[in-house]
Amino acid sequence: MRKMAKDNIIVVCTIVLCFMITLALCLSFSEGGLLKVFNKVESESQTVWGIACGGYSTVALARQSAEMIRSRGGAGYVESGDKIEIVYAVYKSEDEANAVLAKLSDKSLYIKKYDIAKGSFKWCKDEMKSAVESALGYFQIAFDKMFECSDSLNAGSIGIDDAKTEIKVLYTQIEDIKSAFYQNVANSNDERITQIKLGLVTTLALLDNIDFSKSAASVTSSIRYQLVQLVLCRQALMNDL
């Protein structure tokens, strides 16, 4: 009798344990199931916030105003989509953008929103998931460092030579990411892999285009200008993915 009771307890414990494991798995793999978890590439949607002004009737007029904005350290990037706008700078959060906007006396300025899609990665095969995820990390690395350099340079907490060194280090980081990605996807001819390669090459070109030859305000403007382009290129890339 004791042996039977002991056996029954073991059976009951085993059933309870199996139930708990099953429940835990269901909770862990909800919102898409096992397949989604194992095929997931970590790339979340993002929003970048800019300060801009509009009301220009022609691109030529906007470009004239943009020159003055750049002389004061702003990006002075002219966008001519649904309306003609000049972007002064981009920020990581709405709070940061609003804090800067509140300090500016120009009432024609407003907050501009840049939504960056998270992309769809159902096309991404198992052996490429890790390579793609690592490669796409280039954006946050580049954005953070470029923003930090332009902000610090504008505040006078670093000099032009310091900013130049920081951007050189960043260039090397992105180059390393690019080289690793090219090596990992050497046998792929997928169009979306080509788009990611283009994103990396474009980022390197943007960094290379920063002009360190003039004043601190001009260098700040140059970094901010390339930073706006980085955001726009990322938008286009993630829409394609």
N, C-alpha and C positions, 0 to 999 in steps of 0.2 A: 504493500500500500504506500509506504513512504517513497519507494522508487517511482511509482506511478505519479504520485503527487509532484515529485521533483521533476519528472519528465514533462508534466503538464505546465508547470511554472516556466520551464525553459521554452516550451512551445509558445506560450502566451507572450513571453518577453521578446521572442523572435518576431512574432506578428506585430507587436507594438513598435519594435525597432524598425521593421520594414515600412510600417505606416508613416513613422516620423521622417524617415529618409525620403519616402515618396512625396510627402507634403513639402519638405524642404526643397526638393528638386522642382516641384511645381511652382513654388514661389520664386525660386531663383531664375527659372526659365520662362516665366510668364511674359506677356507682351512680345510674343513672337516664337516661343518655343526653342528647342535645342538648336535647330538649324541656324536661327538668327544669331544666337550667342556665339557659336563657333565660326560664323562667317562675318562677324562684325568687324568693321574698321572704325577705330575711334576718331571720328571727325564730327564735331557738333556744329550746329548752325551758330553764326555769330552776328553781332551788330556792332558796327563802328560808327561813331558820331563825329560829325564835322561842324565847323562854324563857316557859314557862307553868306553871301549877299547876292541879290539878283536885281532885276529891273533894267537890264541892259537891252537895248534894241538891236544891237549888232555885236558880233564877236570882236570886231575891230575896237569898239568902244570899251568892251570888257577887258581886252588886252592892254589898253592904255591904263586903265585903273589897276590892273594886275601888276604892272611894273612898279607902281607906287607901293602897293602892298608888299611886294617882294623886297623893296628897299628897306622896309621896316621889320623884316624877318618873317613875314607870312608866306605861305606856300604860293599864293597868287596863281592857283591852278584854274584855268578857264574850262568849264564844262558847258557844252552846248547840246543838251538833250532836248527835253520838252520845253525847257526855258534856258536862257543863258545865265550862268552863275559863276561866281568866283569863290573858290574854296580857300579859306585862310589857313586851316589846319584840321587834322583829324585826331580823335581821342578814343581811348579804350572804353570809356563809359559815358553815359549821358550826364552823370553828375559832374564829371571832369569838364565836359564841354560847357555845361550850364554855369559852372563856377567861373570859367574864363569869360564867358559871354557877359556875366553880371558885372565884371570889372571893366568892360569896354563901354565907351561912351557912344559909340555909333549905333543908333537905334534901327538902322537898316539891316543889321546882322541878325541871323537866325540859325537855329540848329537844323542840320541836315542829317538824315539817317541813311546809312549804308547797310543793307541786309545781305549777309553772305550765306548762301545755302550750305547745308551739310553734305550735299551730294548723295548719290545712290551708288552703292558698291556691290550690287548683286553680281556684277560682271567680274569682280575681283576673285581670282582663283586662289586656292589655299596657299600656295607657295609664294604668292605675291602680296598677301595681306600685310605681313610685317613690313615689307619693303615700301609699300604704298603709305602705310601709317607713318613710318619714320620720315619719308620724303615730305609729306604734307605738313609736318611739324615746322618746316622752314618759315612759314608765314608768321607764326607767333614769335619765333626767335628774332626774325628780322624786324617785325613791327615794334616789339618791346625795346630793342636796342636803338633803333632809329629814333623812336619817340623819346627815349631817355637822353640821347645825345642832343637832339634839337632843343629839348626842354632845358637841359643843363647849360647848354651853350647860350641860350636866350637869357637865362637867369644869371649868367656870368660865373657859374660855379666851376666850369671847365673852360679851357682855351681851345683855340682852333687845332693846335697840335694834338691835344688830348682827344678831341673829337675824331680827328683823322686816324689816330691809332685805334680807337674803338671801332670805327667803321672797317678798318683793315682786318681786325680780328673777326668781325662779323662776316666779312667777305670770305675769309678762310673757312669759317664754320659752314656757310652755305655751300661753298665749293666742296667741302668734305661730304655733306649730305648729298649733293649732286653726284659725286663720284661713286659713292656707295650705291645709290639708286641705279645709276647706269649699269654698274656691275651686276646688281641683283636681277635686273630685268633685261639683260643682254639678249636673251632669246625670244623676247616678246615683241610683236609688231602691232599690239593693240593700240588703237587710236587714242584711248584715254591715257595710256602710259606715255604716249608722245605728248599729250597735253600737259601732264605733270612735269615732264622734262622741260617743256617750254616755259612753264611757270618758274622753274629753278633757274634756267638760263636768263629769263627776263629779270628776275630778282638780282642776279649778279650784275646785269647791265645797269640796273637802276643804281646800285651801290657805286658802280664805276663812274656813273655820270654826276655824282656829287662833286660840286666845285668848291675846293678848299683854298682857292687862290686870292680871295678877297676878304672883306671884313667879317666879323662874327655874325652880324645881321644877315649878310649875304649867304654865309655858310648855313646858318639856321634855316633860311628860306629854301636853300637848295635841298637840304635834307627833308624838309617838310613837303616840298614839291614832289620829290621821289616817293615819299611815304604815301601821298594821295594816290599816285600811280600804282603803288604796291597793292593798295586796297582795291582799286578798280580791276587790276589784273587778277586778284584773288577771286573777286566776284565772278568774273568771266570764267575762270577755271572751274570753280565749284558748280557753276550752272552746267558746264559741259560734262561733269562727272556724275 
